[in-house]
Amino acid sequence: MDCYQNALAERVNGIFKNEYLLVKPNNLQEAKKMVEQSINTYNKRKPHTVLKYKTPDEIHQAL
């Protein structure tokens, strides 16, 4: 694995921890559901400025 991939993974993890997973889950099942919802929001609902206000999902579908 190259160091830039690790940096990207850490950035994404930080986004989820600081912007989406703000409430501590009560159990593993709840944590999994929260992560799934966060990923769905990040990829399908949240426009990104660096993507010219498109979602990652829209960019991937266009390729």
trRosetta pair geometry for C-beta under 8 A, 3 or more apart (Angstrom, degrees):
i j d omega theta_ij theta_ji phi_ij phi_ji
1 5 5.3 -112 -172 71 92 132
1 6 6.2 95 138 -51 121 95
2 5 5.1 97 63 1 75 102
2 6 7.6 -145 100 -3 42 87
3 6 5.6 -53 -154 35 41 114
3 7 6.5 44 149 -22 69 103
4 7 5.5 -48 -147 34 37 114
4 8 6.5 40 152 -20 65 102
5 8 5.7 -53 -151 35 33 112
5 9 6.4 34 151 -18 65 105
6 9 5.6 -53 -147 37 33 112
6 10 6.3 33 154 -18 66 106
7 10 5.7 -55 -147 38 30 111
7 11 6.4 35 152 -23 64 104
8 11 5.6 -52 -149 32 32 114
8 12 6.6 29 154 -15 65 104
9 12 5.9 -55 -150 37 31 108
9 13 6.3 33 152 -19 65 107
10 13 5.6 -53 -145 38 32 114
10 14 6.3 37 154 -22 64 105
11 14 5.7 -55 -151 34 29 113
11 15 6.6 33 151 -22 63 102
12 15 5.6 -49 -150 31 34 114
12 16 6.6 31 154 -15 65 103
13 16 5.9 -57 -152 37 32 109
13 17 6.3 28 154 -16 67 109
14 17 5.8 -57 -143 40 31 109
14 18 5.8 4 168 1 68 117
15 18 6.5 -71 -136 49 21 94
15 19 5.4 -25 -178 22 63 123
15 20 7.3 42 136 -2 71 106
15 42 7.1 99 125 -117 130 134
16 19 7.0 -67 -111 52 14 84
16 20 5.0 -47 -149 46 55 120
16 21 5.6 36 155 -5 79 111
16 35 7.1 31 -169 -129 139 77
16 38 5.3 87 -137 147 96 146
16 39 7.8 -4 -102 -66 125 69
16 42 7.5 -55 -83 -51 85 147
17 20 7.8 15 -14 50 10 77
17 21 5.6 -42 -119 56 37 112
19 22 7.8 -60 155 -51 14 102
20 34 7.6 147 142 166 97 90
20 37 7.9 177 -177 99 119 84
20 38 3.7 96 156 -129 151 118
20 41 6.8 163 -117 64 125 134
20 42 7.2 -62 -59 -51 147 107
21 34 5.8 93 -114 144 89 125
21 35 7.2 5 -80 -82 124 66
21 38 6.2 -36 -52 -67 84 154
23 34 7.6 -143 68 -121 91 145
25 28 7.7 102 118 -91 135 14
25 30 4.0 170 -162 103 108 105
25 31 3.9 -161 48 -68 162 72
25 34 5.6 -137 -73 -1 120 140
26 30 5.2 60 43 23 78 157
27 30 5.2 95 54 12 70 102
27 31 7.1 -127 103 -7 37 92
28 31 5.4 -55 -147 36 34 115
28 32 6.3 37 155 -21 67 103
29 32 5.9 -52 -151 33 30 111
29 33 6.6 29 152 -17 62 106
30 33 5.7 -54 -149 37 33 112
30 34 6.3 36 152 -21 66 106
31 34 5.7 -54 -148 35 31 112
31 35 6.4 29 155 -17 65 105
32 35 5.8 -55 -147 36 30 109
32 36 6.3 32 154 -19 65 107
33 36 5.7 -54 -147 37 31 113
33 37 6.3 29 155 -17 64 107
34 37 5.8 -56 -147 38 29 109
34 38 6.2 31 153 -21 64 108
35 38 5.6 -55 -147 36 31 114
35 39 6.3 30 156 -18 65 105
36 39 5.9 -55 -148 36 29 109
36 40 6.4 30 153 -19 63 108
37 40 5.6 -55 -148 37 31 114
37 41 6.3 32 154 -18 65 106
38 41 5.8 -55 -149 37 30 110
38 42 6.2 29 155 -19 65 109
39 42 5.7 -55 -143 38 30 112
39 43 6.0 11 164 -4 66 114
40 43 6.4 -68 -140 47 22 98
40 44 5.6 -29 -179 26 64 120
40 45 7.2 44 134 -5 71 108
41 44 7.0 -72 -114 54 14 80
41 45 4.8 -49 -147 46 56 122
41 46 5.7 56 153 -25 76 106
42 45 7.8 19 -9 48 12 80
42 46 5.6 -29 -126 34 34 128
42 56 7.2 12 136 15 76 128
43 46 8.0 46 7 38 16 89
43 55 6.4 81 161 168 37 108
43 56 4.8 -69 -137 65 67 115
43 57 4.9 88 155 -46 84 98
44 55 5.7 59 -147 164 18 155
44 57 4.7 29 -97 -8 64 152
45 55 6.6 92 24 -104 10 140
46 55 6.4 111 68 -114 44 94
47 51 7.2 -139 -171 75 67 107
47 53 4.3 19 167 -167 134 60
47 54 6.0 17 -138 -50 89 3
47 55 5.8 -78 -93 -62 51 66
48 51 4.2 64 74 19 103 107
48 53 7.3 -165 65 -103 34 24
48 54 7.0 -33 44 70 79 50
48 55 7.0 105 -2 -119 89 34
48 56 6.8 50 -3 -48 135 77
49 52 7.7 35 -176 -82 36 18
49 53 6.5 14 -106 -65 43 66
51 54 4.6 -101 134 60 108 83
51 55 7.2 -179 98 -30 151 1
51 56 6.8 -141 -68 -77 164 52
51 58 7.7 127 152 69 133 105
51 59 5.6 -94 -150 -53 126 134
54 58 4.3 -114 180 80 107 134
54 59 5.7 123 111 -51 126 86
55 58 4.7 101 54 2 78 100
55 59 7.3 -143 95 -2 45 85
56 59 5.7 -56 -152 37 36 112
56 60 6.3 33 154 -17 69 106
57 60 5.8 -56 -146 38 31 109
57 61 6.3 29 156 -19 65 107
58 61 5.9 -56 -147 37 30 110
58 62 6.4 31 154 -23 63 108
59 62 5.8 -58 -151 33 31 113
59 63 7.0 35 153 -29 63 100
60 63 5.9 -49 -156 19 36 113
